Amino acid sequence: MAHVLGTSQTMYARYERGANELPIHHLLTLCDLYQVSADYILGRTNEK
C-alpha cells in the first residue's frame, strides 16, 4: 500500500498506528482505489 500511495513503508505504518495523519491526497487515492467515499473510509458512514 505504501507503494500505491507513493510513500515509505515506515510512513504508512505511522498512518496506520495514528502517529501521523493521512494526507488528503492519500485519502483521495484510497477512495479511487477502493471506489468508495472519503466518509466511508473515515468511518463516518456505512454507505460506500
PDB file of N, CA, C and O in Angstrom:
ATOM      1  N   MET A   1       0.824  -1.191   0.000  1.00  0.00           N
ATOM      2  CA  MET A   1       0.000   0.000   0.000  1.00  0.00           C
ATOM      3  C   MET A   1       0.870   1.258   0.000  1.00  0.00           C
ATOM      4  O   MET A   1       0.524   2.264  -0.619  1.00  0.00           O
ATOM      5  N   ALA A   2       1.988   1.188   0.692  1.00  0.00           N
ATOM      6  CA  ALA A   2       2.891   2.346   0.714  1.00  0.00           C
ATOM      7  C   ALA A   2       3.307   2.717  -0.702  1.00  0.00           C
ATOM      8  O   ALA A   2       3.379   3.897  -1.044  1.00  0.00           O
ATOM      9  N   HIS A   3       3.581   1.711  -1.521  1.00  0.00           N
ATOM     10  CA  HIS A   3       3.984   1.959  -2.910  1.00  0.00           C
ATOM     11  C   HIS A   3       2.861   2.649  -3.682  1.00  0.00           C
ATOM     12  O   HIS A   3       3.110   3.593  -4.431  1.00  0.00           O
ATOM     13  N   VAL A   4       1.634   2.182  -3.501  1.00  0.00           N
ATOM     14  CA  VAL A   4       0.471   2.774  -4.179  1.00  0.00           C
ATOM     15  C   VAL A   4       0.330   4.239  -3.801  1.00  0.00           C
ATOM     16  O   VAL A   4       0.013   5.073  -4.650  1.00  0.00           O
ATOM     17  N   LEU A   5       0.563   4.557  -2.538  1.00  0.00           N
ATOM     18  CA  LEU A   5       0.430   5.938  -2.067  1.00  0.00           C
ATOM     19  C   LEU A   5       1.665   6.780  -2.356  1.00  0.00           C
ATOM     20  O   LEU A   5       1.637   8.002  -2.205  1.00  0.00           O
ATOM     21  N   GLY A   6       2.735   6.137  -2.768  1.00  0.00           N
ATOM     22  CA  GLY A   6       3.959   6.883  -3.064  1.00  0.00           C
ATOM     23  C   GLY A   6       4.668   7.352  -1.818  1.00  0.00           C
ATOM     24  O   GLY A   6       5.237   8.443  -1.794  1.00  0.00           O
ATOM     25  N   THR A   7       4.639   6.536  -0.782  1.00  0.00           N
ATOM     26  CA  THR A   7       5.288   6.882   0.474  1.00  0.00           C
ATOM     27  C   THR A   7       6.107   5.688   0.961  1.00  0.00           C
ATOM     28  O   THR A   7       6.069   4.617   0.355  1.00  0.00           O
ATOM     29  N   SER A   8       6.833   5.871   2.033  1.00  0.00           N
ATOM     30  CA  SER A   8       7.635   4.774   2.569  1.00  0.00           C
ATOM     31  C   SER A   8       6.771   3.851   3.425  1.00  0.00           C
ATOM     32  O   SER A   8       5.697   4.233   3.892  1.00  0.00           O
ATOM     33  N   GLN A   9       7.260   2.639   3.618  1.00  0.00           N
ATOM     34  CA  GLN A   9       6.543   1.693   4.484  1.00  0.00           C
ATOM     35  C   GLN A   9       6.504   2.212   5.921  1.00  0.00           C
ATOM     36  O   GLN A   9       5.524   2.010   6.638  1.00  0.00           O
ATOM     37  N   THR A  10       7.570   2.877   6.327  1.00  0.00           N
ATOM     38  CA  THR A  10       7.615   3.441   7.681  1.00  0.00           C
ATOM     39  C   THR A  10       6.533   4.494   7.868  1.00  0.00           C
ATOM     40  O   THR A  10       5.837   4.504   8.883  1.00  0.00           O
ATOM     41  N   MET A  11       6.392   5.381   6.885  1.00  0.00           N
ATOM     42  CA  MET A  11       5.378   6.431   6.995  1.00  0.00           C
ATOM     43  C   MET A  11       3.982   5.839   6.941  1.00  0.00           C
ATOM     44  O   MET A  11       3.094   6.282   7.670  1.00  0.00           O
ATOM     45  N   TYR A  12       3.773   4.845   6.091  1.00  0.00           N
ATOM     46  CA  TYR A  12       2.458   4.207   6.021  1.00  0.00           C
ATOM     47  C   TYR A  12       2.109   3.544   7.348  1.00  0.00           C
ATOM     48  O   TYR A  12       0.966   3.620   7.799  1.00  0.00           O
ATOM     49  N   ALA A  13       3.076   2.901   7.968  1.00  0.00           N
ATOM     50  CA  ALA A  13       2.844   2.282   9.275  1.00  0.00           C
ATOM     51  C   ALA A  13       2.458   3.343  10.304  1.00  0.00           C
ATOM     52  O   ALA A  13       1.643   3.085  11.190  1.00  0.00           O
ATOM     53  N   ARG A  14       3.044   4.532  10.188  1.00  0.00           N
ATOM     54  CA  ARG A  14       2.688   5.623  11.107  1.00  0.00           C
ATOM     55  C   ARG A  14       1.239   6.061  10.896  1.00  0.00           C
ATOM     56  O   ARG A  14       0.544   6.392  11.857  1.00  0.00           O
ATOM     57  N   TYR A  15       0.783   6.065   9.640  1.00  0.00           N
ATOM     58  CA  TYR A  15      -0.622   6.386   9.364  1.00  0.00           C
ATOM     59  C   TYR A  15      -1.525   5.345  10.010  1.00  0.00           C
ATOM     60  O   TYR A  15      -2.523   5.690  10.643  1.00  0.00           O
ATOM     61  N   GLU A  16      -1.176   4.078   9.852  1.00  0.00           N
ATOM     62  CA  GLU A  16      -1.999   3.003  10.415  1.00  0.00           C
ATOM     63  C   GLU A  16      -2.071   3.065  11.932  1.00  0.00           C
ATOM     64  O   GLU A  16      -3.121   2.797  12.516  1.00  0.00           O
ATOM     65  N   ARG A  17      -0.977   3.413  12.567  1.00  0.00           N
ATOM     66  CA  ARG A  17      -0.945   3.495  14.035  1.00  0.00           C
ATOM     67  C   ARG A  17      -1.571   4.786  14.562  1.00  0.00           C
ATOM     68  O   ARG A  17      -1.857   4.894  15.754  1.00  0.00           O
ATOM     69  N   GLY A  18      -1.780   5.746  13.696  1.00  0.00           N
ATOM     70  CA  GLY A  18      -2.325   7.025  14.124  1.00  0.00           C
ATOM     71  C   GLY A  18      -1.267   7.992  14.611  1.00  0.00           C
ATOM     72  O   GLY A  18      -1.589   9.033  15.183  1.00  0.00           O
ATOM     73  N   ALA A  19      -0.003   7.655  14.387  1.00  0.00           N
ATOM     74  CA  ALA A  19       1.088   8.539  14.811  1.00  0.00           C
ATOM     75  C   ALA A  19       1.177   9.767  13.906  1.00  0.00           C
ATOM     76  O   ALA A  19       1.616  10.831  14.343  1.00  0.00           O
ATOM     77  N   ASN A  20       0.764   9.621  12.648  1.00  0.00           N
ATOM     78  CA  ASN A  20       0.710  10.727  11.690  1.00  0.00           C
ATOM     79  C   ASN A  20      -0.657  10.708  11.028  1.00  0.00           C
ATOM     80  O   ASN A  20      -1.266   9.651  10.865  1.00  0.00           O
ATOM     81  N   GLU A  21      -1.133  11.891  10.649  1.00  0.00           N
ATOM     82  CA  GLU A  21      -2.396  11.967   9.930  1.00  0.00           C
ATOM     83  C   GLU A  21      -2.169  11.678   8.460  1.00  0.00           C
ATOM     84  O   GLU A  21      -1.156  12.077   7.885  1.00  0.00           O
ATOM     85  N   LEU A  22      -3.119  10.980   7.857  1.00  0.00           N
ATOM     86  CA  LEU A  22      -3.071  10.659   6.438  1.00  0.00           C
ATOM     87  C   LEU A  22      -3.332  11.929   5.638  1.00  0.00           C
ATOM     88  O   LEU A  22      -4.362  12.574   5.835  1.00  0.00           O
ATOM     89  N   PRO A  23      -2.424  12.302   4.742  1.00  0.00           N
ATOM     90  CA  PRO A  23      -2.658  13.490   3.915  1.00  0.00           C
ATOM     91  C   PRO A  23      -3.887  13.318   3.018  1.00  0.00           C
ATOM     92  O   PRO A  23      -4.228  12.203   2.622  1.00  0.00           O
ATOM     93  N   ILE A  24      -4.536  14.418   2.710  1.00  0.00           N
ATOM     94  CA  ILE A  24      -5.749  14.386   1.886  1.00  0.00           C
ATOM     95  C   ILE A  24      -5.489  13.703   0.543  1.00  0.00           C
ATOM     96  O   ILE A  24      -6.326  12.930   0.077  1.00  0.00           O
ATOM     97  N   HIS A  25      -4.353  13.971  -0.082  1.00  0.00           N
ATOM     98  CA  HIS A  25      -4.111  13.363  -1.394  1.00  0.00           C
ATOM     99  C   HIS A  25      -3.988  11.841  -1.281  1.00  0.00           C
ATOM    100  O   HIS A  25      -4.313  11.132  -2.233  1.00  0.00           O
ATOM    101  N   HIS A  26      -3.530  11.331  -0.150  1.00  0.00           N
ATOM    102  CA  HIS A  26      -3.504   9.882   0.053  1.00  0.00           C
ATOM    103  C   HIS A  26      -4.924   9.358   0.269  1.00  0.00           C
ATOM    104  O   HIS A  26      -5.277   8.292  -0.235  1.00  0.00           O
ATOM    105  N   LEU A  27      -5.720  10.092   1.002  1.00  0.00           N
ATOM    106  CA  LEU A  27      -7.116   9.705   1.210  1.00  0.00           C
ATOM    107  C   LEU A  27      -7.842   9.606  -0.123  1.00  0.00           C
ATOM    108  O   LEU A  27      -8.579   8.648  -0.360  1.00  0.00           O
ATOM    109  N   LEU A  28      -7.643  10.581  -0.990  1.00  0.00           N
ATOM    110  CA  LEU A  28      -8.292  10.569  -2.295  1.00  0.00           C
ATOM    111  C   LEU A  28      -7.816   9.396  -3.151  1.00  0.00           C
ATOM    112  O   LEU A  28      -8.602   8.809  -3.894  1.00  0.00           O
ATOM    113  N   THR A  29      -6.547   9.060  -3.047  1.00  0.00           N
ATOM    114  CA  THR A  29      -6.016   7.896  -3.759  1.00  0.00           C
ATOM    115  C   THR A  29      -6.703   6.623  -3.282  1.00  0.00           C
ATOM    116  O   THR A  29      -7.071   5.772  -4.092  1.00  0.00           O
ATOM    117  N   LEU A  30      -6.877   6.491  -1.965  1.00  0.00           N
ATOM    118  CA  LEU A  30      -7.558   5.317  -1.416  1.00  0.00           C
ATOM    119  C   LEU A  30      -9.021   5.268  -1.864  1.00  0.00           C
ATOM    120  O   LEU A  30      -9.538   4.193  -2.170  1.00  0.00           O
ATOM    121  N   CYS A  31      -9.681   6.409  -1.904  1.00  0.00           N
ATOM    122  CA  CYS A  31     -11.070   6.457  -2.375  1.00  0.00           C
ATOM    123  C   CYS A  31     -11.164   5.947  -3.805  1.00  0.00           C
ATOM    124  O   CYS A  31     -12.047   5.153  -4.130  1.00  0.00           O
ATOM    125  N   ASP A  32     -10.255   6.403  -4.654  1.00  0.00           N
ATOM    126  CA  ASP A  32     -10.253   5.953  -6.043  1.00  0.00           C
ATOM    127  C   ASP A  32      -9.939   4.467  -6.137  1.00  0.00           C
ATOM    128  O   ASP A  32     -10.588   3.739  -6.888  1.00  0.00           O
ATOM    129  N   LEU A  33      -8.961   4.023  -5.389  1.00  0.00           N
ATOM    130  CA  LEU A  33      -8.546   2.627  -5.427  1.00  0.00           C
ATOM    131  C   LEU A  33      -9.679   1.686  -5.026  1.00  0.00           C
ATOM    132  O   LEU A  33      -9.932   0.687  -5.700  1.00  0.00           O
ATOM    133  N   TYR A  34     -10.356   2.009  -3.928  1.00  0.00           N
ATOM    134  CA  TYR A  34     -11.416   1.146  -3.407  1.00  0.00           C
ATOM    135  C   TYR A  34     -12.814   1.527  -3.899  1.00  0.00           C
ATOM    136  O   TYR A  34     -13.797   0.857  -3.581  1.00  0.00           O
ATOM    137  N   GLN A  35     -12.891   2.608  -4.677  1.00  0.00           N
ATOM    138  CA  GLN A  35     -14.156   3.098  -5.228  1.00  0.00           C
ATOM    139  C   GLN A  35     -15.206   3.317  -4.150  1.00  0.00           C
ATOM    140  O   GLN A  35     -16.342   2.855  -4.257  1.00  0.00           O
ATOM    141  N   VAL A  36     -14.798   4.031  -3.114  1.00  0.00           N
ATOM    142  CA  VAL A  36     -15.689   4.394  -2.013  1.00  0.00           C
ATOM    143  C   VAL A  36     -15.493   5.877  -1.697  1.00  0.00           C
ATOM    144  O   VAL A  36     -14.553   6.509  -2.180  1.00  0.00           O
ATOM    145  N   SER A  37     -16.392   6.417  -0.883  1.00  0.00           N
ATOM    146  CA  SER A  37     -16.292   7.824  -0.498  1.00  0.00           C
ATOM    147  C   SER A  37     -15.286   8.002   0.643  1.00  0.00           C
ATOM    148  O   SER A  37     -14.934   7.052   1.342  1.00  0.00           O
ATOM    149  N   ALA A  38     -14.843   9.227   0.804  1.00  0.00           N
ATOM    150  CA  ALA A  38     -13.944   9.544   1.912  1.00  0.00           C
ATOM    151  C   ALA A  38     -14.658   9.313   3.244  1.00  0.00           C
ATOM    152  O   ALA A  38     -14.048   8.838   4.202  1.00  0.00           O
ATOM    153  N   ASP A  39     -15.942   9.645   3.305  1.00  0.00           N
ATOM    154  CA  ASP A  39     -16.697   9.416   4.538  1.00  0.00           C
ATOM    155  C   ASP A  39     -16.722   7.942   4.910  1.00  0.00           C
ATOM    156  O   ASP A  39     -16.681   7.605   6.093  1.00  0.00           O
ATOM    157  N   TYR A  40     -16.787   7.065   3.925  1.00  0.00           N
ATOM    158  CA  TYR A  40     -16.775   5.630   4.192  1.00  0.00           C
ATOM    159  C   TYR A  40     -15.427   5.209   4.779  1.00  0.00           C
ATOM    160  O   TYR A  40     -15.380   4.496   5.781  1.00  0.00           O
ATOM    161  N   ILE A  41     -14.357   5.640   4.168  1.00  0.00           N
ATOM    162  CA  ILE A  41     -13.013   5.299   4.668  1.00  0.00           C
ATOM    163  C   ILE A  41     -12.799   5.850   6.068  1.00  0.00           C
ATOM    164  O   ILE A  41     -12.165   5.204   6.903  1.00  0.00           O
ATOM    165  N   LEU A  42     -13.322   7.036   6.327  1.00  0.00           N
ATOM    166  CA  LEU A  42     -13.151   7.671   7.635  1.00  0.00           C
ATOM    167  C   LEU A  42     -14.117   7.148   8.684  1.00  0.00           C
ATOM    168  O   LEU A  42     -14.049   7.550   9.845  1.00  0.00           O
ATOM    169  N   GLY A  43     -15.016   6.256   8.286  1.00  0.00           N
ATOM    170  CA  GLY A  43     -15.948   5.661   9.239  1.00  0.00           C
ATOM    171  C   GLY A  43     -17.110   6.555   9.608  1.00  0.00           C
ATOM    172  O   GLY A  43     -17.749   6.357  10.641  1.00  0.00           O
ATOM    173  N   ARG A  44     -17.388   7.535   8.773  1.00  0.00           N
ATOM    174  CA  ARG A  44     -18.479   8.468   9.051  1.00  0.00           C
ATOM    175  C   ARG A  44     -19.816   7.996   8.487  1.00  0.00           C
ATOM    176  O   ARG A  44     -20.867   8.536   8.833  1.00  0.00           O
ATOM    177  N   THR A  45     -19.771   6.987   7.619  1.00  0.00           N
ATOM    178  CA  THR A  45     -20.977   6.433   7.032  1.00  0.00           C
ATOM    179  C   THR A  45     -20.726   4.973   6.665  1.00  0.00           C
ATOM    180  O   THR A  45     -19.582   4.550   6.501  1.00  0.00           O
ATOM    181  N   ASN A  46     -21.799   4.220   6.540  1.00  0.00           N
ATOM    182  CA  ASN A  46     -21.695   2.831   6.081  1.00  0.00           C
ATOM    183  C   ASN A  46     -21.979   2.723   4.596  1.00  0.00           C
ATOM    184  O   ASN A  46     -21.837   1.649   4.011  1.00  0.00           O
ATOM    185  N   GLU A  47     -22.386   3.845   3.973  1.00  0.00           N
ATOM    186  CA  GLU A  47     -22.667   3.858   2.543  1.00  0.00           C
ATOM    187  C   GLU A  47     -21.380   4.082   1.773  1.00  0.00           C
ATOM    188  O   GLU A  47     -20.659   5.050   2.015  1.00  0.00           O
ATOM    189  N   LYS A  48     -21.100   3.191   0.856  1.00  0.00           N
ATOM    190  CA  LYS A  48     -19.885   3.305   0.061  1.00  0.00           C
ATOM    191  C   LYS A  48     -19.990   4.433  -0.931  1.00  0.00           C
ATOM    192  O   LYS A  48     -19.053   4.677  -1.690  1.00  0.00           O
TER     193      LYS A  48
END
